[in-house]
């Protein structure tokens, strides 16, 4: 019986060794796949690093572009503010000129009996004539100044 017990133990050890060898072969194939995955993972990581560097350069370029645009926009805003101030001054000066023209036009009118200020009548439609109307230069300027001041008073466009 001693012999058969030894044979059974030896057989059991042999079966376990065969199972161990099979398991080692399985682990070896898994390790090979893991190594292959490691190489592909390294390639992916290298691509990610490259993409990150490209993105960082692009962000740097965008920052420079934003700075340039900001400076340009600031300069344009300053120029627009300056032009707005100039236009405001010119409008104030033109308002003064219109007031002076109104005074000149009212001073050039013949003095008549004081009446209640009549409502401005709509301008008559000029008739078509074949003869040219002759008006002196001073009267034409006075009439134009008066029409200009009337438009200004009624809130319409003066020009």
PASEBA-1860 file (N, C-alpha, C; in nm, 3 decimals):
! residues 159
1> XXXXXXXX> 0.080/-0.115/0.000/0.000/0.000/0.000/0.087/0.126/0.000 ~ 0.197/0.109/0.049/0.292/0.217/0.056/0.329/0.262/-0.084 ~ 0.342/0.162/-0.164/0.379/0.192/-0.299/0.265/0.262/-0.372 ~ 0.145/0.221/-0.354/0.034/0.281/-0.424/0.006/0.422/-0.371 ~ 0.028/0.445/-0.245/0.010/0.580/-0.190/0.115/0.673/-0.250 ~ 0.234/0.627/-0.265/0.339/0.707/-0.325/0.308/0.736/-0.471 ~ 0.252/0.633/-0.540/0.218/0.651/-0.680/0.104/0.751/-0.696 ~ 0.008/0.749/-0.608/-0.105/0.842/-0.612/-0.055/0.984/-0.587
9> XXXXXXXX> 0.034/0.999/-0.490/0.087/1.133/-0.458/0.170/1.183/-0.576 ~ 0.249/1.097/-0.633/0.332/1.135/-0.748/0.242/1.174/-0.866 ~ 0.136/1.099/-0.887/0.044/1.129/-0.996/-0.026/1.264/-0.971 ~ -0.065/1.286/-0.846/-0.130/1.413/-0.809/-0.034/1.530/-0.831 ~ 0.092/1.513/-0.796/0.193/1.618/-0.816/0.212/1.640/-0.965 ~ 0.213/1.535/-1.045/0.230/1.547/-1.190/0.112/1.624/-1.251 ~ -0.011/1.592/-1.205/-0.130/1.661/-1.256/-0.123/1.808/-1.217 ~ -0.084/1.836/-1.094/-0.072/1.975/-1.049/0.036/2.050/-1.129
17> XXXXXXXX> 0.147/1.981/-1.162/0.251/2.044/-1.243/0.199/2.075/-1.383 ~ 0.120/1.984/-1.441/0.063/2.008/-1.573/-0.033/2.128/-1.567 ~ -0.115/2.136/-1.461/-0.206/2.250/-1.445/-0.127/2.380/-1.427 ~ -0.018/2.374/-1.352/0.066/2.492/-1.330/0.128/2.539/-1.462 ~ 0.175/2.441/-1.542/0.234/2.476/-1.672/0.127/2.541/-1.762 ~ 0.009/2.487/-1.763/-0.101/2.544/-1.844/-0.136/2.685/-1.797 ~ -0.141/2.702/-1.665/-0.173/2.835/-1.610/-0.061/2.934/-1.644 ~ 0.065/2.889/-1.638/0.178/2.976/-1.674/0.170/3.016/-1.820
25> XXXXXXXX> 0.129/2.924/-1.908/0.115/2.958/-2.050/0.003/3.062/-2.068 ~ -0.106/3.047/-1.993/-0.215/3.144/-1.998/-0.167/3.281/-1.950 ~ -0.094/3.285/-1.840/-0.041/3.411/-1.788/0.057/3.473/-1.887 ~ 0.137/3.388/-1.953/0.234/3.438/-2.050/0.162/3.507/-2.166 ~ 0.054/3.448/-2.215/-0.020/3.510/-2.326/-0.084/3.641/-2.280 ~ -0.134/3.642/-2.158/-0.192/3.767/-2.106/-0.085/3.875/-2.089 ~ 0.032/3.837/-2.045/0.142/3.933/-2.030/0.183/3.989/-2.166 ~ 0.183/3.904/-2.270/0.217/3.951/-2.404/0.114/4.053/-2.451
33> XXXXXXXX> -0.015/4.026/-2.429/-0.120/4.121/-2.465/-0.105/4.251/-2.387 ~ -0.072/4.239/-2.259/-0.052/4.358/-2.176/0.064/4.442/-2.227 ~ 0.173/4.374/-2.269/0.288/4.445/-2.326/0.247/4.516/-2.454 ~ 0.168/4.449/-2.538/0.121/4.510/-2.663/0.032/4.630/-2.631 ~ -0.056/4.615/-2.532/-0.141/4.726/-2.490/-0.058/4.841/-2.432 ~ 0.050/4.805/-2.364/0.138/4.908/-2.306/0.200/4.991/-2.418 ~ 0.242/4.926/-2.526/0.301/4.999/-2.638/0.197/5.091/-2.704 ~ 0.077/5.037/-2.723/-0.026/5.122/-2.784/-0.066/5.235/-2.689
41> XXXXXXXX> -0.066/5.209/-2.558/-0.097/5.313/-2.460/0.011/5.421/-2.460 ~ 0.138/5.378/-2.475/0.246/5.477/-2.484/0.229/5.564/-2.608 ~ 0.186/5.503/-2.718/0.163/5.579/-2.841/0.049/5.680/-2.822 ~ -0.057/5.636/-2.754/-0.170/5.725/-2.727/-0.126/5.840/-2.637 ~ -0.046/5.808/-2.535/0.003/5.913/-2.444/0.091/6.012/-2.519 ~ 0.176/5.963/-2.609/0.261/6.051/-2.690/0.175/6.142/-2.777 ~ 0.069/6.088/-2.837/-0.020/6.169/-2.918/-0.091/6.274/-2.832 ~ -0.132/6.236/-2.712/-0.198/6.332/-2.621/-0.103/6.445/-2.582
49> XXXXXXXX> 0.022/6.409/-2.557/0.121/6.512/-2.522/0.140/6.608/-2.639 ~ 0.149/6.553/-2.760/0.164/6.637/-2.879/0.043/6.728/-2.897 ~ -0.076/6.671/-2.882/-0.198/6.751/-2.895/-0.204/6.859/-2.788 ~ -0.159/6.828/-2.667/-0.158/6.926/-2.559/-0.063/7.041/-2.591 ~ 0.054/7.008/-2.645/0.150/7.113/-2.681/0.094/7.202/-2.791 ~ 0.029/7.141/-2.890/-0.032/7.219/-2.997/-0.141/7.311/-2.941 ~ -0.221/7.256/-2.850/-0.328/7.336/-2.789/-0.269/7.451/-2.707 ~ -0.160/7.426/-2.636/-0.098/7.533/-2.558/-0.046/7.643/-2.649
57> XXXXXXXX> 0.015/7.605/-2.762/0.063/7.706/-2.858/-0.055/7.783/-2.916 ~ -0.164/7.713/-2.944/-0.282/7.780/-2.999/-0.341/7.877/-2.897 ~ -0.343/7.837/-2.771/-0.394/7.925/-2.666/-0.306/8.049/-2.653 ~ -0.174/8.028/-2.662/-0.083/8.143/-2.659/-0.109/8.238/-2.775 ~ -0.131/8.182/-2.894/-0.165/8.265/-3.010/-0.296/8.339/-2.992 ~ -0.394/8.270/-2.934/-0.522/8.335/-2.908/-0.508/8.448/-2.807 ~ -0.424/8.427/-2.706/-0.402/8.534/-2.608/-0.340/8.656/-2.674 ~ -0.244/8.633/-2.763/-0.183/8.745/-2.835/-0.287/8.815/-2.923
65> XXXXXXXX> -0.370/8.736/-2.990/-0.474/8.794/-3.075/-0.572/8.876/-2.992 ~ -0.609/8.825/-2.876/-0.701/8.898/-2.788/-0.637/9.029/-2.742 ~ -0.509/9.024/-2.707/-0.440/9.147/-2.667/-0.439/9.249/-2.780 ~ -0.407/9.202/-2.902/-0.404/9.292/-3.017/-0.542/9.352/-3.044 ~ -0.644/9.267/-3.041/-0.780/9.315/-3.064/-0.821/9.413/-2.955 ~ -0.785/9.383/-2.831/-0.820/9.471/-2.720/-0.753/9.607/-2.738 ~ -0.624/9.607/-2.776/-0.554/9.733/-2.799/-0.618/9.809/-2.915 ~ -0.646/9.738/-3.023/-0.707/9.800/-3.140/-0.845/9.856/-3.106
73> XXXXXXXX> -0.924/9.778/-3.034/-1.056/9.822/-2.995/-1.048/9.942/-2.901 ~ -0.951/9.939/-2.811/-0.933/10.053/-2.720/-0.897/10.179/-2.797 ~ -0.809/10.165/-2.897/-0.772/10.281/-2.978/-0.893/10.332/-3.057 ~ -0.970/10.240/-3.113/-1.088/10.281/-3.189/-1.192/10.345/-3.098 ~ -1.206/10.294/-2.977/-1.300/10.352/-2.882/-1.257/10.492/-2.843 ~ -1.127/10.511/-2.821/-1.076/10.644/-2.788/-1.099/10.740/-2.904 ~ -1.074/10.692/-3.027/-1.097/10.777/-3.144/-1.245/10.811/-3.159 ~ -1.332/10.713/-3.133/-1.476/10.737/-3.143/-1.521/10.838/-3.037
81> XXXXXXXX> -1.466/10.828/-2.918/-1.500/10.923/-2.811/-1.455/11.063/-2.850 ~ -1.334/11.071/-2.906/-1.281/11.201/-2.948/-1.368/11.260/-3.060 ~ -1.408/11.176/-3.156/-1.491/11.225/-3.265/-1.629/11.266/-3.213 ~ -1.681/11.193/-3.117/-1.809/11.229/-3.057/-1.801/11.365/-2.990 ~ -1.691/11.390/-2.919/-1.672/11.521/-2.856/-1.664/11.631/-2.962 ~ -1.591/11.605/-3.071/-1.580/11.704/-3.178/-1.716/11.732/-3.240 ~ -1.794/11.626/-3.264/-1.928/11.644/-3.321/-2.018/11.722/-3.226 ~ -2.006/11.694/-3.095/-2.086/11.766/-2.996/-2.052/11.915/-3.000
89> XXXXXXXX> -1.921/11.947/-3.009/-1.879/12.087/-3.015/-1.930/12.152/-3.144 ~ -1.920/12.080/-3.255/-1.966/12.135/-3.382/-2.117/12.157/-3.382 ~ -2.191/12.067/-3.318/-2.336/12.085/-3.307/-2.369/12.208/-3.224 ~ -2.294/12.229/-3.116/-2.317/12.347/-3.034/-2.285/12.474/-3.113 ~ -2.177/12.471/-3.190/-2.142/12.587/-3.271/-2.247/12.611/-3.379 ~ -2.296/12.504/-3.442/-2.397/12.520/-3.546/-2.527/12.572/-3.488 ~ -2.558/12.532/-3.366/-2.678/12.584/-3.300/-2.664/12.734/-3.279 ~ -2.545/12.778/-3.240/-2.520/12.922/-3.226/-2.533/12.994/-3.358
97> XXXXXXXX> -2.484/12.934/-3.465/-2.495/12.995/-3.598/-2.642/13.006/-3.639 ~ -2.720/12.903/-3.611/-2.863/12.906/-3.645/-2.932/13.016/-3.567 ~ -2.899/13.033/-3.441/-2.960/13.140/-3.361/-2.923/13.277/-3.418 ~ -2.797/13.294/-3.456/-2.755/13.423/-3.513/-2.827/13.448/-3.645 ~ -2.840/13.342/-3.727/-2.913/13.359/-3.853/-3.060/13.393/-3.828 ~ -3.118/13.333/-3.726/-3.257/13.365/-3.692/-3.270/13.511/-3.651 ~ -3.175/13.559/-3.571/-3.178/13.701/-3.529/-3.162/13.792/-3.651 ~ -3.070/13.752/-3.741/-3.048/13.833/-3.861/-3.174/13.835/-3.945
105> XXXXXXXX> -3.237/13.718/-3.960/-3.358/13.710/-4.042/-3.471/13.789/-3.979 ~ -3.484/13.780/-3.847/-3.592/13.856/-3.782/-3.563/14.005/-3.785 ~ -3.437/14.044/-3.781/-3.403/14.185/-3.789/-3.425/14.237/-3.931 ~ -3.412/14.154/-4.030/-3.428/14.197/-4.168/-3.574/14.207/-4.208 ~ -3.665/14.153/-4.131/-3.808/14.160/-4.162/-3.858/14.303/-4.141 ~ -3.952/14.342/-4.224/-4.009/14.476/-4.200/-4.093/14.473/-4.074 ~ -4.085/14.582/-4.000/-4.161/14.589/-3.874/-4.306/14.620/-3.909 ~ -4.396/14.540/-3.861/-4.539/14.559/-3.886/-4.607/14.566/-3.752
113> XXXXXXXX> -4.735/14.590/-3.757/-4.811/14.597/-3.633/-4.807/14.463/-3.565 ~ -4.790/14.464/-3.432/-4.783/14.336/-3.362/-4.913/14.259/-3.376 ~ -4.901/14.138/-3.416/-5.016/14.049/-3.431/-4.992/13.924/-3.350 ~ -5.098/13.853/-3.332/-5.080/13.723/-3.269/-5.004/13.636/-3.368 ~ -4.917/13.555/-3.315/-4.836/13.471/-3.402/-4.926/13.375/-3.477 ~ -4.935/13.392/-3.609/-5.023/13.302/-3.685/-4.960/13.163/-3.694 ~ -5.046/13.069/-3.709/-5.002/12.931/-3.729/-4.930/12.926/-3.863 ~ -4.817/12.859/-3.870/-4.751/12.853/-4.001/-4.837/12.774/-4.099
121> XXXXXXXX> -4.867/12.839/-4.209/-4.950/12.776/-4.312/-4.863/12.682/-4.393 ~ -4.923/12.579/-4.444/-4.843/12.490/-4.529/-4.792/12.567/-4.650 ~ -4.675/12.534/-4.691/-4.612/12.604/-4.803/-4.693/12.580/-4.929 ~ -4.723/12.687/-5.002/-4.801/12.668/-5.125/-4.717/12.596/-5.228 ~ -4.785/12.523/-5.309/-4.718/12.451/-5.417/-4.687/12.553/-5.525 ~ -4.560/12.565/-5.564/-4.527/12.666/-5.665/-4.589/12.631/-5.800 ~ -4.640/12.735/-5.863/-4.700/12.716/-5.995/-4.589/12.709/-6.098 ~ -4.614/12.635/-6.201/-4.514/12.621/-6.306/-4.528/12.743/-6.397
129> XXXXXXXX> -4.420/12.819/-6.402/-4.422/12.937/-6.489/-4.309/12.925/-6.588 ~ -4.324/12.998/-6.695/-4.220/12.995/-6.796/-4.120/13.107/-6.774 ~ -4.159/13.210/-6.696/-4.069/13.321/-6.668/-3.991/13.294/-6.542 ~ -3.862/13.320/-6.541/-3.786/13.304/-6.418/-3.819/13.414/-6.320 ~ -3.826/13.380/-6.192/-3.855/13.478/-6.088/-3.724/13.546/-6.054 ~ -3.727/13.679/-6.049/-3.606/13.754/-6.019/-3.614/13.809/-5.879 ~ -3.520/13.765/-5.796/-3.515/13.809/-5.657/-3.375/13.861/-5.632 ~ -3.367/13.969/-5.555/-3.233/14.022/-5.527/-3.160/13.927/-5.434
137> XXXXXXXX> -3.026/13.935/-5.435/-2.943/13.846/-5.355/-2.971/13.858/-5.206 ~ -2.986/13.979/-5.154/-3.010/13.999/-5.010/-3.144/13.942/-4.969 ~ -3.245/13.963/-5.055/-3.378/13.911/-5.023/-3.378/13.759/-5.025 ~ -3.305/13.701/-5.117/-3.298/13.555/-5.125/-3.230/13.497/-5.002 ~ -3.123/13.561/-4.956/-3.053/13.514/-4.836/-3.143/13.527/-4.715 ~ -3.216/13.639/-4.705/-3.306/13.660/-4.591/-3.418/13.557/-4.593 ~ -3.473/13.530/-4.711/-3.581/13.431/-4.721/-3.530/13.292/-4.684 ~ -3.410/13.260/-4.730/-3.354/13.128/-4.697/-3.327/13.117/-4.548
145> XXXXXXXX> -3.276/13.222/-4.485/-3.249/13.220/-4.341/-3.378/13.208/-4.264 ~ -3.483/13.275/-4.309/-3.611/13.267/-4.240/-3.669/13.126/-4.251 ~ -3.663/13.069/-4.368/-3.714/12.933/-4.387/-3.634/12.836/-4.301 ~ -3.506/12.859/-4.295/-3.419/12.773/-4.213/-3.456/12.785/-4.065 ~ -3.479/12.908/-4.017/-3.512/12.926/-3.875/-3.650/12.871/-3.845 ~ -3.745/12.882/-3.941/-3.878/12.826/-3.919/-3.873/12.675/-3.907 ~ -3.794/12.612/-3.991/-3.778/12.466/-3.981/-3.715/12.428/-3.849 ~ -3.621/12.509/-3.805/-3.553/12.482/-3.678/-3.650/12.495/-3.562
153> XXXXXXX> -3.739/12.594/-3.565/-3.835/12.616/-3.456/-3.940/12.508/-3.449 ~ -3.983/12.459/-3.563/-4.089/12.358/-3.563/-4.035/12.219/-3.532 ~ -3.905/12.209/-3.509/-3.850/12.080/-3.469/-3.816/11.991/-3.587 ~ -3.828/12.043/-3.706/-3.795/11.964/-3.824/-3.647/11.967/-3.849 ~ -3.609/11.906/-3.957/-3.468/11.908/-3.996/-3.434/12.043/-4.052 ~ -3.324/12.099/-4.009/-3.286/12.231/-4.055/-3.212/12.225/-4.186 ~ -3.156/12.114/-4.220/-3.078/12.107/-4.343/-3.141/12.011/-4.439
END
